[in-house]
């Protein structure tokens, strides 16, 4: 273990996450700087929001099309 680094077991206990989650996070974010990881998270949240918006617009479009068919 490198100086100043925690073991996966210690980190999982401290943060209340499973060891598997710690390993997954390490794979996903291990090579990133803190600002890069924050930006990635922001982009993922924005992407999720945009996907929900598109889904809602598609539902509205379908409802409008159904209403127009009945006219």
N, C-alpha and C positions, 0 to 999 in steps of 0.2 A: 504494500500500500504506500502511495506517495505521501509525502508530508503534507498535512493540512487537508487531506481527503478522507471522507468517510467511507465505510464499507457499505455495500448495498443493504445489508441487514440493518445497520445503524440508521441509514437514511430512511428506510421503509418504516422503521419504528417511530422515528422523529416526526415524519410527515403523515403517518397513518395511511400509507399507501402500500400495496403489495409489492413484493420483490419483482414480480413480473412487470408491474407498471413502471417501476424505476428503470428496469432494463429497456422497456419500450421507449421511455422518455429519453434515455441515454442514446439510443439508436437514432431517434428522431432529431434531438436537439444537441447531441454531444459535440458536434463540430462547429456550432454556431456561437457567435459572441452574444452577449446579453441583449444588445440592441437589435440584433438580427432575429433572435428568438421572439422578442416582443413584437417586432414588425410582422413576422410570420404569423403570430397569433392574431394580430389585428387583421391581417389579410384573410385569414381563415374565417374570422367572425364576420367580416364584410361579405365574403363569398357566401356564407350561410344565409345571411340576411337577404342578399340578392336572389338566391335560389328560392327562398320563401316568397319573395315579391313576384318572381316569375310564375311560381305555382299559383299564387292568388290571382294574378292576371289571367292565367289560362282558365281557371275556374270561372271567372267573371265572363270571359269570352264565350265559353261553352254555354253559360246561362243565357247570355244575350242571344246567341245563335238559336237556342231552343225556344226562346220567347219569340224571335222573329219567325220561326217555322210555324208557330201557332197563329200568326196573323193572317 
